[in-house]
Amino acid sequence: MGLLEIVLIAVGLSMDAFAVSISLGLSAKKPRPVEILLPGLYFGFFQSLMPAAGYFAGAYSAQKIEKIDHWIALVLLGFIGGKMIKDGLARKNGEDQKETEAGNAKNPFGFPRMLVLAVATSIDALAVGITFAFFKVHLPTALLITGATTFVIAMGGVVIGGAFGTRYKAKAECAGGAVLVLIGIKIAAGHLFFS
């Protein structure tokens, strides 16, 4: 497996993170630099961590994980997406509450939410780690490319989402939540029907 193939795999792996980052940008009034940077760091780190775990876990344990990884992603993304839709509908109906400190559940960039999103969007990368092991890919290079690609693409997603989120915040939050739910369904359907 050459460098080009690794880059293409990295781009493919980062597409879920990109879509989620757009939804994060949509839910922010105007993303601050730290809010643009955080998804890149979280998603980039976990997109590097999961292939490394898959690489070392080996094919046997990965096959067991593959049996449930799509369900985990579906539940996590469905829950967060459903919450975003609910918040967006409440905002549309004038029921939006005042936002409080950064640790509040209303904060789309809070640690618990970002951690769940990062794990949910990177579960598929476990299997990629097995592929890296099978093709004897130089692991540090592959992990660096995967993490860096996701880092840049996720930050771009927040910026794109933020550009639309300022005018249409309620609709954008509902749309962002719907995207997360659809990504979860896509991951589950991909494993159920195309694996």
Contact map, one row per residue, 1 for C-alpha under 8 A:
111011000000000000000000000000000000000000000000000000000000000000000000000000000000000000000000000000000000000000000000000000000000001010000000000000000000000000000000000000000000000000000000000
111111000000000000000000000000000000000000000000000000000000000000000000000000000000000000000000000000000000000000000000000000000000000000000000000000000000000000000000000000000000000000000000000
111111100000000000000000000000000000000000000000000000000000000000000000000000000000000000000000000000000000000000000000000000000000000000000000000000000000000000000000000000000000000000000000000
011111110000000000000000000000000000000000000000000000000000000000000000000000000000000000000000000000000000000000000000000000000000000000000000000000000000000000000000000000000000000000000000000
111111111000000000000000000000000000000000000000000000000000000000000000000000000000000000000000000000000000000000000000000000000000000000000000000000000000000000000000000000000000000000000000000
111111111100000000000000000000000000000000000000000000000000000000000000000000000000000000000000000000000000000000000000000000000000000000000100110000000000000000000000000000000000000000000000000
001111111110000000000000000000000000000000000000000000000000000000000000000000000000000000000000000000000000000000000000000000000000000000000000110010000000000000000000000000000000000000000000000
000111111111000000000000000000000000000000000000000000000000000000000000000000000000000000000000000000000000000000000000000000000000000000000000000000000000000000000000000000000000000000000000000
000011111111100000000000000000000000000000000000000000000000000000000000000000000000000000000000000000000000000000000000000000000000000000000000010000000000000000000000000000000000000000000000000
000001111111110000000000000000000000000000000000000000000000000000000000000000000000000000000000000000000000000000000000000000000000000000000000111011000000000000000000000000000000000000000000000
000000111111111000000000000000000000000000000000000000000000000000000000000000000000000000000000000000000000000000000000000000000000000000000000010011000000000000000000000000000000000000000000000
000000011111111000000000000000000000000000000000000000000000000000000000000000000000000000000000000000000000000000000000000000000000000000000000000000000000000000000000000000000000000000000000000
000000001111111110000000000000000000000000000010000000000000000000000000000000000000000000000000000000000000000000000000010110000000000000000000010001000000000000000000000000000000000000000000000
000000000111111111000000000000000000000000000010000000000000000000000000000000000000000000000000000000000000000000000000000000000000000000000000010011001100000000000000000000000000000000000000000
000000000011111111100000000000000000000000000000000000000000000000000000000000000000000000000000000000000000000000000000000000000000000000000000000000000000000000000000000000000000000000000000000
000000000000111111110000000000000000000000000000000000000000000000000000000000000000000000000000000000000000000000000000100000000000000000000000000000000000000000000000000000000000001000000000000
000000000000111111111000000000000000000000100000000000000000000000000000000000000000000000000000000000000000000000000100110000000000000000000000000001001100000000000000000000000000000000000000000
000000000000011111111100000000000000000000000000000000000000000000000000000000000000000000000000000000000000000000000000000000000000000000000000000001001101100000000000000000000000000000000000000
000000000000001111111110000000000000000000000000000000000000000000000000000000000000000000000000000000000000000000000000000000000000000000000000000000000000100000000000000000000011000000000000000
000000000000000111111111000000000000000000000000000000000000000000000000000000000000000000000000000000000000000000001000000000000000000000000000000000000000100000000000000000010011000000000000000
000000000000000011111111100000000000001000000000000000000000000000000000000000000000000000000000000000000000000000000000000000000000000000000000000000000111110010000000000000000000000000000000000
000000000000000001111111110000000000000000000000000000000000000000000000000000000000000000000000000000000000000000000000000000000000000000000000000000000100111111000000000000010000000000000000000
000000000000000000111111111000000000000000000000000000000000000000000000000000000000000000000000000000000000000000000000000000000000000000000000000000000000010010000000000110111011000000000000000
000000000000000000011111111100000000000000000000000000000000000000000000000000000000000000000000000000000001100000000000000000000000000000000000000000000000010011000000000000010000000000000000000
000000000000000000001111111101100001000000000000000000000000000000000000000000000000000000000000000000000000000000000000000000000000000000000000000000000000111111101000000000000000000000000000000
000000000000000000000111111110000000000000000000000000000000000000000000000000000000000000000000000000000000000000000000000000000000000000000000000000000000010011111100100110010000000000000000000
000000000000000000000011111110000000000000000000000000000000000000000000000000000000000000000000000000000001000000000000000000000000000000000000000000000000000011001000100110010000000000000000000
000000000000000000000001111111100000000000000000000000000000000000000000000000000000000000000000000000000001000000000000000000000000000000000000000000000000000001001100100000000000000000000000000
000000000000000000000000011111100000000000000000000000000000000000000000000000000000000000000000000000000000000000000000000000000000000000000000000000000000000001001100100000000000000000000000000
000000000000000000000000100111110000000000000000000000000000000000000000000000000000000000000000000000000000000000000000000000000000000000000000000000000000000001101100000000000000000000000000000
000000000000000000000000100111111111000000000000000000000000000000000000000000000000000000000000000000000000000000000000000000000000000000000000000000000000011001000000000000000000000000000000000
000000000000000000000000000001111111000000000000000000000000000000000000000000000000000000000000000000000000000000000000000000000000000000000000000000000000000000000000000000000000000000000000000
000000000000000000000000000000111111100000000000000000000000000000000000000000000000000000000000000000000000000000000000000000000000000000000000000000000000000000000000000000000000000000000000000
000000000000000000000000000000111111110000000000000000000000000000000000000000000000000000000000000000000000000000000000000000000000000000000000000000000000000000000000000000000000000000000000000
000000000000000000000000000000111111111000000000000000000000000000000000000000000000000000000000000000000000100000000000000000000000000000000000000000000000010000000000000000000000000000000000000
000000000000000000000000100000111111111100000000000000000000000000000000000000000000000000000000000000000000000000000000000000000000000000000000000000000011011000000000000000000000000000000000000
000000000000000000000000000000001111111110000000000000000000000000000000000000000000000000000000000000000000000000000000000000000000000000000000000000000010000000000000000000000000000000000000000
000000000000000000000000000000000111111111000000000000000000000000000000000000000000000000000000000000000000100000000000000000000000000000000000000000000000000000000000000000000000000000000000000
000000000000000000001000000000000011111111110000000000000000000000000000000000000000000000000000000000000000100001000000000000000000000000000000000000100110010000000000000000000000000000000000000
000000000000000000000000000000000001111111110000000000000000000000000000000000000000000000000000000000000000000000000000000000000000000000000000000001111110000000000000000000000000000000000000000
000000000000000000000000000000000000111111111000000000000000000000000000000000000000000000000000000000000000000000000000000000000000000000000000000000100000000000000000000000000000000000000000000
000000000000000000000000000000000000011111111100000000000000000000000000000000000000000000000000000000000000000001100100000000000000000000000000000000000000000000000000000000000000000000000000000
000000000000000010000000000000000000001111111110000000000000000000000000000000000000000000000000000000000000000000000100110000000000000000000000001001100100000000000000000000000000000000000000000
000000000000000000000000000000000000001111111111000000000000000000000000000000000000000000000000000000000000000000000000000000000000000000000000011111100100000000000000000000000000000000000000000
000000000000000000000000000000000000000011111111100000000000000000000000000000000000000000000000000000000000000000000000000000000000000000000000001000100000000000000000000000000000000000000000000
000000000000000000000000000000000000000001111111110000000000000000000000000000000000000000000000000000000000000000000110010000000000000000000000001000000000000000000000000000000000000000000000000
000000000000110000000000000000000000000000111111111000000000000000000000000000000000000000000000000000000000000000000000010010000000000000000010011001000000000000000000000000000000000000000000000
000000000000000000000000000000000000000000011111111100000000000000000000000000000000000000000000000000000000000000000000000000000000000000000011011000000000000000000000000000000000000000000000000
000000000000000000000000000000000000000000001111111110000000000000000000000000000000000000000000000000000000000000000000000000000000000000000010000000000000000000000000000000000000000000000000000
000000000000000000000000000000000000000000000111111111000000000000000000000000000000000000000000000000000000000000000000011011001000000000000000000000000000000000000000000000000000000000000000000
000000000000000000000000000000000000000000000011111111100000000000000000000000000000000000000000000000000000000000000000000011111101000000000010000000000000000000000000000000000000000000000000000
000000000000000000000000000000000000000000000001111111110000000000000000000000000000000000000000000000000000000000000000000001001000000000100010000000000000000000000000000000000000000000000000000
000000000000000000000000000000000000000000000000111111111000000000000000000000000000000000000000000000000000000000000000000001001000000000000000000000000000000000000000000000000000000000000000000
000000000000000000000000000000000000000000000000011111111100010000000000000000000000000000000000000000000000000000000000000011111100000000000000000000000000000000000000000000000000000000000000000
000000000000000000000000000000000000000000000000001111111100000000000000000000000000000000000000000000000000000000000000000001011111100000000000000000000000000000000000000000000000000000000000000
000000000000000000000000000000000000000000000000000111111100000000000000000000000000000000000000000000000000000000000000000000001100000000000000000000000000000000000000000000000000000000000000000
000000000000000000000000000000000000000000000000000011111111110000000000000000000000000000000000000000000000000000000000000000000100000000000000000000000000000000000000000000000000000000000000000
000000000000000000000000000000000000000000000000000001111111110000000000000000000000000000000000000000000000000000000000000000000100000000000000000000000000000000000000000000000000000000000000000
000000000000000000000000000000000000000000000000000000001111111000000000000000000000000000000000000000000000000000000000000000000100000000000000000000000000000000000000000000000000000000000000000
000000000000000000000000000000000000000000000000000000001111111100000000000000000000000000000000000000000000000000000000000000000000000000000000000000000000000000000000000000000000000000000000000
000000000000000000000000000000000000000000000000000000001111111110000000000000000000000000000000000000000000000000000000000000000000000000000000000000000000000000000000000000000000000000000000000
000000000000000000000000000000000000000000000000000001001111111111000000000000000000000000000000000000000000000000000000000001100100000000000000000000000000000000000000000000000000000000000000000
000000000000000000000000000000000000000000000000000000000011111111100000000000000000000000000000000000000000000000000000000000000000000000000000000000000000000000000000000000000000000000000000000
000000000000000000000000000000000000000000000000000000000001111111110000000000000000000000000000000000000000000000000000000000000000000000000000000000000000000000000000000000000000000000000000000
000000000000000000000000000000000000000000000000000000000000111111111000000000000000000000000000000000000000000000000000000000000000000000000000000000000000000000000000000000000000000000000000000
000000000000000000000000000000000000000000000000000000000000011111111100000000000000000000000000000000000000000000000000000000100000000000000000000000000000000000000000000000000000000000000000000
000000000000000000000000000000000000000000000000000000000000001111111100000000000000000000000000000000000000000000000000000000000000000000000000000000000000000000000000000000000000000000000000000
000000000000000000000000000000000000000000000000000000000000000111111111000000000000000000000000000000000000000000000000000000000000000000000000000000000000000000000000000000000000000000000000000
000000000000000000000000000000000000000000000000000000000000000011111111100000000000000000000000000000000000000000000000001100000000000000000000000000000000000000000000000000000000000000000000000
000000000000000000000000000000000000000000000000000000000000000001111111110000000000000000000000000000000000000000000000001100000000000000000000000000000000000000000000000000000000000100110010000
000000000000000000000000000000000000000000000000000000000000000000011111111000000000000000000000000000000000000000000000000000000000000000000000000000000000000000000000000000000000000000010000000
000000000000000000000000000000000000000000000000000000000000000000011111111100000000000000000000000000000000000000000001000000000000000000000000000000000000000000000000000000000000000000000000000
000000000000000000000000000000000000000000000000000000000000000000001111111110000000000000000000000000000000000000000001101000000000000000000000000000000000000000000000000000000000000100110000000
000000000000000000000000000000000000000000000000000000000000000000000111111111000000000000000000000000000000000000000000000000000000000000000000000000000000000000000000000000000000101110110000000
000000000000000000000000000000000000000000000000000000000000000000000011111111100000000000000000000000000000000000000000000000000000000000000000000000000000000000000000000000000000000100000000000
000000000000000000000000000000000000000000000000000000000000000000000001111111110000000000000000000000000000000000011001000000000000000000000000000000000000000000000000000000000000000100000000000
000000000000000000000000000000000000000000000000000000000000000000000000111111111000000000000000000000000000000000001001000000000000000000000000000000000000000000000000000000000001101100000000000
000000000000000000000000000000000000000000000000000000000000000000000000011111111100000000000000000000000000000000000000000000000000000000000000000000000000000000000000000000000001100100000000000
000000000000000000000000000000000000000000000000000000000000000000000000001111111110000000000000000000000000000000000000000000000000000000000000000000000000000000000000000000000000100000000000000
000000000000000000000000000000000000000000000000000000000000000000000000000111111111000000000000000000000000000010000000000000000000000000000000000000000000000000000000000000001001000000000000000
000000000000000000000000000000000000000000000000000000000000000000000000000011111111100000000000000000000000000000000000000000000000000000000000000000000000000000000000000000011111100000000000000
000000000000000000000000000000000000000000000000000000000000000000000000000001111111110000000000000000000000000000000000000000000000000000000000000000000000000000000000000000001100100000000000000
000000000000000000000000000000000000000000000000000000000000000000000000000000111111111000000000000000000000000000000000000000000000000000000000000000000000000000000000000000001000000000000000000
000000000000000000000000000000000000000000000000000000000000000000000000000000011111111100000000000000000000000000000000000000000000000000000000000000000000000000000000000011011000000000000000000
000000000000000000000000000000000000000000000000000000000000000000000000000000001111111110000000000000000000000000000000000000000000000000000000000000000000000000000000000011111100000000000000000
000000000000000000000000000000000000000000000000000000000000000000000000000000000111111111000000000000000000000000000000000000000000000000000000000000000000000000000000000001000000000000000000000
000000000000000000000000000000000000000000000000000000000000000000000000000000000011111111100001000000000000000000000000000000000000000000000000000000000000000000000000010011000000000000000000000
000000000000000000000000000000000000000000000000000000000000000000000000000000000001111111110000000000000000000000000000000000000000000000000000000000000000000000000000111111000000000000000000000
000000000000000000000000000000000000000000000000000000000000000000000000000000000000111111111000000000000000000000000000000000000000000000000000000000000000000000000000011001000000000000000000000
000000000000000000000000000000000000000000000000000000000000000000000000000000000000011111111111000000000000000000000000000000000000000000000000000000000000000000000000000000000000000000000000000
000000000000000000000000000000000000000000000000000000000000000000000000000000000000001111111111000000000000000000000000000000000000000000000000000000000000000000000000010000000000000000000000000
000000000000000000000000000000000000000000000000000000000000000000000000000000000000000111111111000000000000000000000000000000000000000000000000000000000000000000000000011000000000000000000000000
000000000000000000000000000000000000000000000000000000000000000000000000000000000000000011111111000000000000000000000000000000000000000000000000000000000000000000000000000000000000000000000000000
000000000000000000000000000000000000000000000000000000000000000000000000000000000000000001111111000000000000000000000000000000000000000000000000000000000000000000000000000000000000000000000000000
000000000000000000000000000000000000000000000000000000000000000000000000000000000000000001111111100000000000000000000000000000000000000000000000000000000000000000000000000000000000000000000000000
000000000000000000000000000000000000000000000000000000000000000000000000000000000000001001111111110000000000000000000000000000000000000000000000000000000000000000000000000000000000000000000000000
000000000000000000000000000000000000000000000000000000000000000000000000000000000000000000000011111000000000000000000000000000000000000000000000000000000000000000000000000000000000000000000000000
000000000000000000000000000000000000000000000000000000000000000000000000000000000000000000000001111100000000000000000000000000000000000000000000000000000000000000000000000000000000000000000000000
000000000000000000000000000000000000000000000000000000000000000000000000000000000000000000000000111110010110000000000000000000000000000000000000000000000000000000000000000000000000000000000000000
000000000000000000000000000000000000000000000000000000000000000000000000000000000000000000000000011111010100000000000000000000000000000000000000000000000000000000000000000000000000000000000000000
000000000000000000000000000000000000000000000000000000000000000000000000000000000000000000000000001111110000000000000000000000000000000000000000000000000000000000000000000000000000000000000000000
000000000000000000000000000000000000000000000000000000000000000000000000000000000000000000000000000111110010010000000000000000000000000000000000000000000000000000000000000000000000000000000000000
000000000000000000000000000000000000000000000000000000000000000000000000000000000000000000000000000011111010011000000000000000000000000000000000000000000000000000000000000000000000000000000000000
000000000000000000000000000000000000000000000000000000000000000000000000000000000000000000000000001111111110010000000000000000000000000000000000000000000000000000000000000000000000000000000000000
000000000000000000000000000000000000000000000000000000000000000000000000000000000000000000000000000000111111010000000000000000000000000000000000000000000000000000000000000000000000000000000000000
000000000000000000000000000000000000000000000000000000000000000000000000000000000000000000000000001100011111000000000000000000000000000000000000000000000000000000000000000000000000000000000000000
000000000000000000000000000000000000000000000000000000000000000000000000000000000000000000000000001001111111110000000000000000000000000000000000000000000000000000000000000000000000000000000000000
000000000000000000000001001100000000000000000000000000000000000000000000000000000000000000000000000000001111110011000000000000000000000000000000000000000000000000000000000000000000000000000000000
000000000000000000000001000000000010011000000000000000000000000000000000000000000000000000000000000000000011111011000000000000000000000000000000000000000000000000000000000000000000000000000000000
000000000000000000000000000000000000000000000000000000000000000000000000000000000000000000000000000001111011111111000000000000000000000000000000000000000000000000000000000000000000000000000000000
000000000000000000000000000000000000000000000000000000000000000000000000000000000000000000000000000000100000111111100000000000000000000000000000000000000000000000000000000000000000000000000000000
000000000000000000000000000000000000000000000000000000000000000000000000000000000000000000000000000000000000011111110000000000000000000000000000000000000000000000000000000000000000000000000000000
000000000000000000000000000000000000000000000000000000000000000000000000000000010000000000000000000000000001111111111000000000000000000000000000000000000000000000000000000000000000000000000000000
000000000000000000000000000000000000001001000000000000000000000000000000000000000000000000000000000000000001111111111100000000000000000000000000000000000000000000000000000000000000000000000000000
000000000000000000000000000000000000000001000000000000000000000000000000000000000000000000000000000000000000001111111110000000000000000000000000000000000000000000000000000000000000000000000000000
000000000000000000000000000000000000000000000000000000000000000000000000000100000000000000000000000000000000000111111111000000000000000000000000000000000000000000000000000000000000000000000000000
000000000000000000010000000000000000000000000000000000000000000000000000000110000000000000000000000000000000000011111111100000000000000000000000000000000000000000000000000000000000000000000000000
000000000000000010000000000000000000000001100100000000000000000000000000000000000000000000000000000000000000000001111111110000000000000000000000000000000000000000000000000000000000000000000000000
000000000000000000000000000000000000000000000100000000000000000000000000000000000000000000000000000000000000000000111111111000000000000000000000000000000000000000000000000000000000000000000000000
000000000000000000000000000000000000000000000000000000000000000000000001100110000000000000000000000000000000000000011111111000000000000000000000000000000000000000000000000000000000000000000000000
000000000000000110000000000000000000000000100000000000000000000000000000100000000000000000000000000000000000000000001111111100000000000000000000000000000000000000000000000000000000000000000000000
000000000000100010000000000000000000000000100110010000000000000000000000000000000000000000000000000000000000000000000111111111000000000000000000000000000000000000000000000000000000000000000000000
000000000000000000000000000000000000000000000000010000000000000000001100100000000000000000000000000000000000000000000011111111000000000000000000000000000000000000000000000000000000000000000000000
000000000000100000000000000000000000000000000000000000000000000000001100000000000000000000000000000000000000000000000000111111110000000000000000000000000000000000000000000000000000000000000000000
000000000000100000000000000000000000000000000010011001000000000000000000000000000000000000000000000000000000000000000000011111111000000000000000000000000000000000000000000000000000000000000000000
000000000000000000000000000000000000000000000000011111100000010000000000000000000000000000000000000000000000000000000000011111111100000000000000000000000000000000000000000000000000000000000000000
000000000000000000000000000000000000000000000000001001000000010001000000000000000000000000000000000000000000000000000000000111111110000000000000000000000000000000000000000000000000000000000000000
000000000000000000000000000000000000000000000000001001100000000000000000000000000000000000000000000000000000000000000000000111111111000000000000000000000000000000000000000000000000000000000000000
000000000000000000000000000000000000000000000000011111110000000000000000000000000000000000000000000000000000000000000000000011111111100000000000000000000000000000000000000000000000000000000000000
000000000000000000000000000000000000000000000000001001111110010000000000000000000000000000000000000000000000000000000000000001111111110000000000000000000000000000000000000000000000000000000000000
000000000000000000000000000000000000000000000000000000100000000000000000000000000000000000000000000000000000000000000000000000111111111000000000000000000000000000000000000000000000000000000000000
000000000000000000000000000000000000000000000000001000100000000000000000000000000000000000000000000000000000000000000000000000011111111111100000000000000000000000000000000000000000000000000000000
000000000000000000000000000000000000000000000000000000100000000000000000000000000000000000000000000000000000000000000000000000001111111110000000000000000000000000000000000000000000000000000000000
000000000000000000000000000000000000000000000000000000000000000000000000000000000000000000000000000000000000000000000000000000000111111110000000000000000000000000000000000000000000000000000000000
100000000000000000000000000000000000000000000000000000000000000000000000000000000000000000000000000000000000000000000000000000000011111110000000000000000000000000000000000000000000000000000000000
000000000000000000000000000000000000000000000000000000000000000000000000000000000000000000000000000000000000000000000000000000000001111111000000000000000000000000000000000000000000000000000000000
100000000000000000000000000000000000000000000000000000000000000000000000000000000000000000000000000000000000000000000000000000000001111111100100000000000000000000000000000000000000000000000000000
000000000000000000000000000000000000000000000000000000000000000000000000000000000000000000000000000000000000000000000000000000000001000111111100000000000000000000000000000000000000000000000000000
000000000000000000000000000000000000000000000000000100000000000000000000000000000000000000000000000000000000000000000000000000000001000011111110000000000000000000000000000000000000000000000000000
000000000000000000000000000000000000000000000000000000000000000000000000000000000000000000000000000000000000000000000000000000000000000001111111000000000000000000000000000000000000000000000000000
000000000000000000000000000000000000000000000000000000000000000000000000000000000000000000000000000000000000000000000000000000000000000001111111100000000000000000000000000000000000000000000000000
000001000000000000000000000000000000000000000000000000000000000000000000000000000000000000000000000000000000000000000000000000000000000011111111110000000000000000000000000000000000000000000000000
000000000000000000000000000000000000000000000011101100000000000000000000000000000000000000000000000000000000000000000000000000000000000000111111111000000000000000000000000000000000000000000000000
000000000000000000000000000000000000000000000001000000000000000000000000000000000000000000000000000000000000000000000000000000000000000000011111111100000000000000000000000000000000000000000000000
000001100100000000000000000000000000000000000000000000000000000000000000000000000000000000000000000000000000000000000000000000000000000000001111111110000000000000000000000000000000000000000000000
000001101110110000000000000000000000000000010011000000000000000000000000000000000000000000000000000000000000000000000000000000000000000000000111111111000000000000000000000000000000000000000000000
000000000100000000000000000000000000000000111111000000000000000000000000000000000000000000000000000000000000000000000000000000000000000000000011111111100000000000000000000000000000000000000000000
000000000000000000000000000000000000000000010000000000000000000000000000000000000000000000000000000000000000000000000000000000000000000000000001111111110000000000000000000000000000000000000000000
000000100110010000000000000000000000000000010000000000000000000000000000000000000000000000000000000000000000000000000000000000000000000000000000111111111000000000000000000000000000000000000000000
000000000110110011000000000000000000000100110010000000000000000000000000000000000000000000000000000000000000000000000000000000000000000000000000011111111100000000000000000000000000000000000000000
000000000000000000000000000000000000001110111000000000000000000000000000000000000000000000000000000000000000000000000000000000000000000000000000001111111110000000000000000000000000000000000000000
000000000000000000000000000000000000000100000000000000000000000000000000000000000000000000000000000000000000000000000000000000000000000000000000000111111111000000000000000000000000000000000000000
000000000000010011000000000000000000000100000000000000000000000000000000000000000000000000000000000000000000000000000000000000000000000000000000000011111111100000000000000000000000000000000000000
000000000000010011001100000000000000001100110000000000000000000000000000000000000000000000000000000000000000000000000000000000000000000000000000000001111111110000000000000000000000000000000000000
000000000000000000001000000000000001101100000000000000000000000000000000000000000000000000000000000000000000000000000000000000000000000000000000000000111111111000000000000000000000000000000000000
000000000000000001001000000000000001000000000000000000000000000000000000000000000000000000000000000000000000000000000000000000000000000000000000000000011111111100000000000000000000000000000000000
000000000000000001111100100000000000000000000000000000000000000000000000000000000000000000000000000000000000000000000000000000000000000000000000000000001111111110000000000000000000000000000000000
000000000000000000001111110000100011001000000000000000000000000000000000000000000000000000000000000000000000000000000000000000000000000000000000000000000111111111000000000000000000000000000000000
000000000000000000000100100000100001000000000000000000000000000000000000000000000000000000000000000000000000000000000000000000000000000000000000000000000011111111100000000000000000000000000000000
000000000000000000000100100000000000000000000000000000000000000000000000000000000000000000000000000000000000000000000000000000000000000000000000000000000001111111110000000000000000000000000000000
000000000000000000001111111000000000000000000000000000000000000000000000000000000000000000000000000000000000000000000000000000000000000000000000000000000000111111111000000000000000000000000000000
000000000000000000000101111111100000000000000000000000000000000000000000000000000000000000000000000000000000000000000000000000000000000000000000000000000000011111111100000000000000000000000000000
000000000000000000000000110001000000000000000000000000000000000000000000000000000000000000000000000000000000000000000000000000000000000000000000000000000000001111111100000000000000000000000000000
000000000000000000000000010000000000000000000000000000000000000000000000000000000000000000000000000000000000000000000000000000000000000000000000000000000000000111111111100100000000000000000000000
000000000000000000000000111111000000000000000000000000000000000000000000000000000000000000000000000000000000000000000000000000000000000000000000000000000000000011111111100110000000000000000000000
000000000000000000000000010111000000000000000000000000000000000000000000000000000000000000000000000000000000000000000000000000000000000000000000000000000000000001111111100000000000000000000000000
000000000000000000000000000000000000000000000000000000000000000000000000000000000000000000000000000000000000000000000000000000000000000000000000000000000000000000011111100000000000000000000000000
000000000000000000000000000000000000000000000000000000000000000000000000000000000000000000000000000000000000000000000000000000000000000000000000000000000000000000011111111100000000000000000000000
000000000000000000000000011110000000000000000000000000000000000000000000000000000000000100000000000000000000000000000000000000000000000000000000000000000000000000011111111110000000000000000000000
000000000000000000000000000000000000000000000000000000000000000000000000000000000000001110110000000000000000000000000000000000000000000000000000000000000000000000000001111111000000000000000000000
000000000000000000000000000000000000000000000000000000000000000000000000000000000000000110010000000000000000000000000000000000000000000000000000000000000000000000000001111111100000000000000000000
000000000000000000000010011000000000000000000000000000000000000000000000000000000000000100000000000000000000000000000000000000000000000000000000000000000000000000011001111111110000000000000000000
000000000000000000000010011000000000000000000000000000000000000000000000000000000001101100000000000000000000000000000000000000000000000000000000000000000000000000001000111111111000000000000000000
000000000000000000000000000000000000000000000000000000000000000000000000000000000001111110000000000000000000000000000000000000000000000000000000000000000000000000000000011111111100000000000000000
000000000000000000000010000000000000000000000000000000000000000000000000000000000000100000000000000000000000000000000000000000000000000000000000000000000000000000000000001111111110000000000000000
000000000000000000010111011000000000000000000000000000000000000000000000000000001001100000000000000000000000000000000000000000000000000000000000000000000000000000000000000111111111000000000000000
000000000000000000000010000000000000000000000000000000000000000000000000000000011111100000000000000000000000000000000000000000000000000000000000000000000000000000000000000011111111100000000000000
000000000000000000000000000000000000000000000000000000000000000000000000000000001100100000000000000000000000000000000000000000000000000000000000000000000000000000000000000001111111110000000000000
000000000000000000110010000000000000000000000000000000000000000000000000000000001000000000000000000000000000000000000000000000000000000000000000000000000000000000000000000000111111111000000000000
000000000000000000110010000000000000000000000000000000000000000000000000000011011000000000000000000000000000000000000000000000000000000000000000000000000000000000000000000000011111111100000000000
000000000000000000000000000000000000000000000000000000000000000000000000010011101100000000000000000000000000000000000000000000000000000000000000000000000000000000000000000000001111111110000000000
000000000000000000000000000000000000000000000000000000000000000000000000000000000000000000000000000000000000000000000000000000000000000000000000000000000000000000000000000000000111111111000000000
000000000000000100000000000000000000000000000000000000000000000000000000010010000000000000000000000000000000000000000000000000000000000000000000000000000000000000000000000000000011111111100000000
000000000000000000000000000000000000000000000000000000000000000000000100111111000000000000000000000000000000000000000000000000000000000000000000000000000000000000000000000000000001111111110000000
000000000000000000000000000000000000000000000000000000000000000000000000010000000000000000000000000000000000000000000000000000000000000000000000000000000000000000000000000000000000111111111000000
000000000000000000000000000000000000000000000000000000000000000000000000000000000000000000000000000000000000000000000000000000000000000000000000000000000000000000000000000000000000011111111100000
000000000000000000000000000000000000000000000000000000000000000000000100110000000000000000000000000000000000000000000000000000000000000000000000000000000000000000000000000000000000001111111110000
000000000000000000000000000000000000000000000000000000000000000000000110110000000000000000000000000000000000000000000000000000000000000000000000000000000000000000000000000000000000000111111111000
000000000000000000000000000000000000000000000000000000000000000000000000000000000000000000000000000000000000000000000000000000000000000000000000000000000000000000000000000000000000000011111111110
000000000000000000000000000000000000000000000000000000000000000000000000000000000000000000000000000000000000000000000000000000000000000000000000000000000000000000000000000000000000000001111111111
000000000000000000000000000000000000000000000000000000000000000000000100000000000000000000000000000000000000000000000000000000000000000000000000000000000000000000000000000000000000000000111111111
000000000000000000000000000000000000000000000000000000000000000000000000000000000000000000000000000000000000000000000000000000000000000000000000000000000000000000000000000000000000000000011111111
000000000000000000000000000000000000000000000000000000000000000000000000000000000000000000000000000000000000000000000000000000000000000000000000000000000000000000000000000000000000000000001111111
000000000000000000000000000000000000000000000000000000000000000000000000000000000000000000000000000000000000000000000000000000000000000000000000000000000000000000000000000000000000000000001111111
000000000000000000000000000000000000000000000000000000000000000000000000000000000000000000000000000000000000000000000000000000000000000000000000000000000000000000000000000000000000000000000111111
